[in-house]
């Protein structure tokens, strides 16, 4: 049985990670299906098998970069993890990766500099779905989380798909706010858009705000799902303009319950595993692990449970070290009122 840390911050970090994996795994069998087809095949999906897909792998690669750099990873550091752990991408789950990510990884291996590999890539959620660790190491500072997420996401999203960077920034900021004691669903959702660029980020901000308004108007999940698919679909199902607003609306509809968010995401259709992964991770960071959702965690393979505990522990250490580093930097140049 998973041992829940007694420290609140550590417990909520663990919940963010473990429910992200659960959402990813729960949405795996429903990925790329229409809602009606999900209902026909499965009824209602609220259980899962396995330990996630590319969402979890890419998240772990970001986490590795953050741990190695004391929480200060950038796009180049993420690229270094792609190269160092190449088989994480091109291993047994290679079929779960979006083609543009595989192409970008191949370009890295052939010597292209990291700042060039994103040119020409299609829109996707490949940065937003993996970005939760950036929110963790910037806990309490959603502005810093959004800025670092924008930089890291530039490895695979730039220029005409720069809105995917905004999607990553929104999820990272939401996680950073969710880890604050006293945070609410409302404060988390407000933080998700508060630090997007005023002009460049307007498209993603507008889509998130509209999706949240739609969730309020719909009143229930299935009505929202139907209306969302009628209005928000993009040409590519994994486009972050479709997945990120849906995920944040599900955070709202689930009232911050990570188990419910995972189920809502898994039954959403289209890029279901990614929607479930992001929504459940944000809700896990906010609500932690409770008696009501702990049973779901036990369905994770034991090795996966242990991996989340270990990763949470290492990210907590990095987060605390990063705070100390920031305090030391401030102390080097005290800013006070002149006498």
PLY file of the C-alpha trace (Angstrom):
ply
format ascii 1.0
element vertex 339
property float x
property float y
property float z
element edge 338
property int vertex1
property int vertex2
end_header
0.00 0.00 0.00
1.29 3.46 -0.91
2.65 5.28 2.11
1.42 8.88 2.12
3.95 11.41 3.45
2.92 13.23 6.64
4.20 16.55 5.29
1.43 18.30 3.38
3.62 19.61 0.55
5.25 16.22 -0.03
1.86 14.49 0.00
0.40 16.89 -2.57
3.45 16.60 -4.82
3.04 12.84 -4.73
-0.68 13.18 -5.52
0.10 15.42 -8.50
2.47 12.83 -9.94
0.51 9.68 -9.14
-2.83 10.99 -10.41
-1.16 12.28 -13.55
-0.04 8.72 -14.28
-3.48 7.37 -13.40
-5.17 9.82 -15.78
-2.73 8.87 -18.52
-3.35 5.16 -17.98
-7.12 5.49 -17.61
-7.38 7.39 -20.88
-5.19 4.97 -22.82
-7.94 2.63 -24.09
-10.21 5.55 -25.03
-7.61 7.68 -26.82
-8.77 8.83 -30.28
-12.29 7.48 -29.77
-15.46 9.54 -30.02
-17.53 9.85 -26.81
-20.32 7.73 -28.30
-17.84 4.99 -29.19
-16.43 5.06 -25.65
-19.92 4.57 -24.25
-20.65 1.77 -26.72
-17.43 -0.12 -25.95
-16.88 0.59 -22.27
-19.94 2.23 -20.76
-18.19 4.50 -18.27
-14.42 4.21 -17.78
-13.28 4.65 -14.18
-10.63 1.93 -13.87
-7.33 1.35 -15.62
-4.39 -0.93 -16.21
-0.75 -0.12 -16.85
1.45 2.82 -15.96
0.87 5.45 -18.62
2.15 6.35 -22.07
4.23 9.09 -23.66
2.64 11.67 -21.33
4.32 10.05 -18.34
7.60 9.39 -20.18
7.94 13.00 -21.31
7.06 14.18 -17.80
9.80 12.00 -16.34
12.32 13.42 -18.80
11.43 16.96 -17.70
11.68 15.89 -14.08
15.12 14.41 -14.72
16.29 17.69 -16.26
14.95 19.66 -13.30
16.59 17.36 -10.77
19.92 17.52 -12.57
19.89 21.33 -12.71
18.61 22.07 -9.23
15.25 23.16 -10.64
16.61 25.52 -13.29
16.22 23.40 -16.43
15.69 25.01 -19.82
14.96 23.63 -23.29
18.57 22.51 -23.81
18.52 20.52 -20.56
15.32 18.75 -21.61
16.99 17.97 -24.94
19.97 16.50 -23.11
17.63 14.09 -21.31
16.07 13.07 -24.64
19.53 12.11 -25.85
20.74 10.52 -22.61
17.54 8.45 -22.27
16.87 7.92 -25.95
15.31 4.49 -25.37
12.65 6.05 -23.15
11.25 7.53 -26.34
12.23 4.88 -28.88
11.55 1.90 -26.62
8.49 -0.26 -26.07
6.07 2.68 -26.06
7.37 4.38 -29.19
4.00 3.86 -30.85
2.39 6.16 -28.29
4.49 9.19 -29.28
3.29 11.91 -31.61
5.18 11.81 -34.94
6.56 15.33 -34.63
8.16 14.44 -31.28
9.82 11.38 -32.80
11.04 13.53 -35.68
12.41 16.15 -33.28
14.18 13.47 -31.22
15.74 12.03 -34.37
16.96 15.50 -35.38
18.64 15.87 -31.98
20.39 12.55 -32.42
21.67 13.65 -35.82
23.28 16.73 -34.34
20.72 19.46 -34.82
20.96 22.10 -32.05
17.97 22.07 -29.67
16.83 25.56 -30.60
16.20 24.49 -34.21
14.34 21.18 -33.88
10.90 22.74 -33.25
10.80 24.50 -36.60
7.99 23.06 -38.68
6.47 20.84 -35.97
2.72 20.32 -35.80
0.67 21.50 -32.82
0.46 19.01 -29.96
0.17 18.71 -26.20
3.58 17.10 -25.86
4.89 19.86 -23.60
1.73 20.71 -21.66
1.05 17.06 -20.79
4.56 16.72 -19.31
4.97 20.06 -17.57
3.66 19.32 -14.05
7.19 19.01 -12.53
7.84 22.63 -13.52
4.85 23.65 -11.45
6.18 21.59 -8.56
9.66 23.17 -8.46
8.02 26.60 -8.66
5.37 25.83 -6.04
3.70 29.01 -4.83
5.05 31.04 -7.75
2.81 30.49 -10.79
4.44 33.40 -12.62
7.86 31.70 -12.46
6.29 28.36 -13.37
4.69 29.86 -16.49
7.95 31.51 -17.56
10.02 28.35 -17.14
7.36 26.28 -18.89
7.44 28.65 -21.86
11.21 28.20 -22.13
11.19 24.40 -21.79
8.29 24.00 -24.22
10.27 25.93 -26.86
12.15 22.69 -27.53
9.18 21.40 -29.52
6.84 24.39 -29.95
7.78 27.76 -31.45
6.57 30.36 -33.93
3.20 29.43 -35.47
2.61 26.72 -32.85
3.75 28.94 -29.98
0.26 28.65 -28.49
1.39 25.19 -27.35
3.96 26.96 -25.15
1.05 28.93 -23.68
-0.76 25.67 -22.96
2.26 24.36 -21.08
2.55 27.64 -19.18
-1.12 27.45 -18.16
-0.81 23.93 -16.74
2.49 24.66 -14.96
1.06 27.80 -13.36
-2.05 25.89 -12.28
0.08 23.22 -10.55
2.25 25.86 -8.85
-0.84 27.55 -7.44
-2.55 24.27 -6.54
0.29 23.36 -4.16
-0.29 26.46 -2.03
-2.09 25.76 1.28
-5.52 27.32 1.03
-5.59 27.23 -2.77
-9.02 26.67 -4.30
-10.29 25.51 -7.66
-11.03 29.15 -8.45
-7.53 30.38 -7.53
-5.92 27.56 -9.53
-7.94 28.34 -12.65
-7.27 32.07 -12.28
-3.54 31.37 -12.04
-3.64 29.27 -15.21
-4.30 32.34 -17.36
-2.89 35.15 -15.21
0.69 34.86 -16.46
0.22 34.19 -20.17
1.71 36.87 -22.40
-0.75 39.77 -22.87
-0.81 39.63 -26.67
0.99 36.48 -27.78
-0.93 34.36 -25.28
-4.35 35.81 -26.00
-5.57 32.88 -28.10
-4.94 30.31 -25.36
-6.24 32.62 -22.63
-9.46 33.24 -24.56
-10.00 29.53 -25.21
-9.51 28.65 -21.53
-11.86 31.39 -20.35
-14.49 30.37 -22.91
-14.18 26.69 -21.93
-14.69 27.56 -18.27
-17.73 29.65 -19.14
-19.07 26.75 -21.18
-18.60 24.40 -18.21
-20.58 26.80 -16.01
-23.36 27.12 -18.55
-23.58 23.37 -19.20
-23.99 22.47 -15.55
-23.13 18.79 -15.99
-20.25 16.85 -17.51
-21.95 15.17 -20.48
-23.68 18.35 -21.63
-20.36 20.15 -21.39
-18.59 17.38 -23.31
-21.10 17.51 -26.17
-20.98 21.29 -26.43
-17.20 21.38 -26.16
-16.70 18.95 -29.03
-19.09 21.00 -31.13
-17.09 24.21 -30.61
-13.47 23.52 -29.69
-12.19 20.80 -32.00
-8.97 21.40 -33.89
-7.73 19.57 -36.98
-5.33 17.55 -34.82
-6.86 15.97 -31.70
-3.76 16.55 -29.56
-3.59 20.27 -30.38
-3.19 22.03 -27.04
-5.87 24.55 -28.05
-8.27 21.63 -27.72
-6.76 19.67 -24.81
-5.65 22.36 -22.35
-8.96 24.27 -22.13
-10.78 20.92 -21.80
-8.47 19.81 -18.99
-8.91 23.02 -17.00
-12.67 22.93 -17.51
-12.62 19.38 -16.12
-10.71 20.66 -13.07
-13.66 23.00 -12.58
-16.35 20.37 -13.21
-14.68 17.82 -10.91
-14.36 20.42 -8.13
-10.72 19.49 -7.73
-11.32 15.76 -7.16
-8.41 13.98 -8.92
-10.18 10.62 -9.24
-13.24 12.25 -10.79
-11.04 14.38 -13.05
-9.25 11.26 -14.31
-12.61 9.66 -15.13
-13.97 12.75 -16.83
-10.82 13.00 -18.92
-10.78 9.32 -19.84
-14.38 9.49 -21.05
-13.89 12.77 -22.91
-12.80 11.29 -26.23
-10.18 12.39 -28.75
-6.86 12.88 -26.88
-8.40 11.38 -23.76
-5.23 10.18 -22.04
-3.64 13.61 -22.21
-6.75 15.44 -21.05
-7.11 13.02 -18.14
-3.40 13.24 -17.30
-3.34 17.04 -17.10
-6.66 17.45 -15.28
-5.90 14.75 -12.71
-2.38 16.08 -12.06
-3.67 19.59 -11.33
-6.41 18.20 -9.08
-3.94 15.91 -7.31
-1.71 18.89 -6.53
-4.72 20.75 -5.15
-6.56 18.04 -3.20
-3.89 15.48 -2.34
-4.64 11.86 -1.50
-7.74 11.09 0.53
-9.57 8.01 1.70
-11.98 8.51 -1.18
-9.37 8.35 -3.92
-6.60 6.24 -2.38
-8.14 2.98 -3.62
-7.58 4.01 -7.21
-3.85 4.36 -6.57
-3.62 0.73 -5.53
-4.47 -0.27 -9.12
-1.11 1.13 -10.26
1.59 -1.52 -10.60
3.75 -1.65 -7.49
6.84 -0.60 -9.42
4.98 2.45 -10.74
3.81 3.38 -7.25
7.38 3.19 -5.98
8.61 5.25 -8.92
6.14 8.03 -8.11
7.15 8.04 -4.45
10.82 8.26 -5.40
10.24 10.98 -7.98
8.12 13.00 -5.58
10.82 12.79 -2.94
13.52 13.98 -5.34
11.39 16.84 -6.69
10.59 17.99 -3.16
14.31 18.12 -2.39
14.92 20.13 -5.56
12.05 22.51 -4.77
13.43 23.23 -1.31
16.95 23.68 -2.69
15.63 26.07 -5.35
13.91 28.18 -2.69
17.18 28.31 -0.72
19.03 29.33 -3.86
16.56 32.14 -4.53
16.85 33.40 -0.95
20.65 33.43 -1.19
20.44 35.38 -4.43
18.18 37.95 -2.80
20.49 38.18 0.21
23.42 39.07 -2.06
21.74 42.37 -2.94
19.36 43.44 -0.17
16.79 45.92 -1.39
15.64 48.22 1.37
14.39 51.73 1.94
17.22 54.20 2.20
17.60 55.92 5.53
0 1
1 2
2 3
3 4
4 5
5 6
6 7
7 8
8 9
9 10
10 11
11 12
12 13
13 14
14 15
15 16
16 17
17 18
18 19
19 20
20 21
21 22
22 23
23 24
24 25
25 26
26 27
27 28
28 29
29 30
30 31
31 32
32 33
33 34
34 35
35 36
36 37
37 38
38 39
39 40
40 41
41 42
42 43
43 44
44 45
45 46
46 47
47 48
48 49
49 50
50 51
51 52
52 53
53 54
54 55
55 56
56 57
57 58
58 59
59 60
60 61
61 62
62 63
63 64
64 65
65 66
66 67
67 68
68 69
69 70
70 71
71 72
72 73
73 74
74 75
75 76
76 77
77 78
78 79
79 80
80 81
81 82
82 83
83 84
84 85
85 86
86 87
87 88
88 89
89 90
90 91
91 92
92 93
93 94
94 95
95 96
96 97
97 98
98 99
99 100
100 101
101 102
102 103
103 104
104 105
105 106
106 107
107 108
108 109
109 110
110 111
111 112
112 113
113 114
114 115
115 116
116 117
117 118
118 119
119 120
120 121
121 122
122 123
123 124
124 125
125 126
126 127
127 128
128 129
129 130
130 131
131 132
132 133
133 134
134 135
135 136
136 137
137 138
138 139
139 140
140 141
141 142
142 143
143 144
144 145
145 146
146 147
147 148
148 149
149 150
150 151
151 152
152 153
153 154
154 155
155 156
156 157
157 158
158 159
159 160
160 161
161 162
162 163
163 164
164 165
165 166
166 167
167 168
168 169
169 170
170 171
171 172
172 173
173 174
174 175
175 176
176 177
177 178
178 179
179 180
180 181
181 182
182 183
183 184
184 185
185 186
186 187
187 188
188 189
189 190
190 191
191 192
192 193
193 194
194 195
195 196
196 197
197 198
198 199
199 200
200 201
201 202
202 203
203 204
204 205
205 206
206 207
207 208
208 209
209 210
210 211
211 212
212 213
213 214
214 215
215 216
216 217
217 218
218 219
219 220
220 221
221 222
222 223
223 224
224 225
225 226
226 227
227 228
228 229
229 230
230 231
231 232
232 233
233 234
234 235
235 236
236 237
237 238
238 239
239 240
240 241
241 242
242 243
243 244
244 245
245 246
246 247
247 248
248 249
249 250
250 251
251 252
252 253
253 254
254 255
255 256
256 257
257 258
258 259
259 260
260 261
261 262
262 263
263 264
264 265
265 266
266 267
267 268
268 269
269 270
270 271
271 272
272 273
273 274
274 275
275 276
276 277
277 278
278 279
279 280
280 281
281 282
282 283
283 284
284 285
285 286
286 287
287 288
288 289
289 290
290 291
291 292
292 293
293 294
294 295
295 296
296 297
297 298
298 299
299 300
300 301
301 302
302 303
303 304
304 305
305 306
306 307
307 308
308 309
309 310
310 311
311 312
312 313
313 314
314 315
315 316
316 317
317 318
318 319
319 320
320 321
321 322
322 323
323 324
324 325
325 326
326 327
327 328
328 329
329 330
330 331
331 332
332 333
333 334
334 335
335 336
336 337
337 338
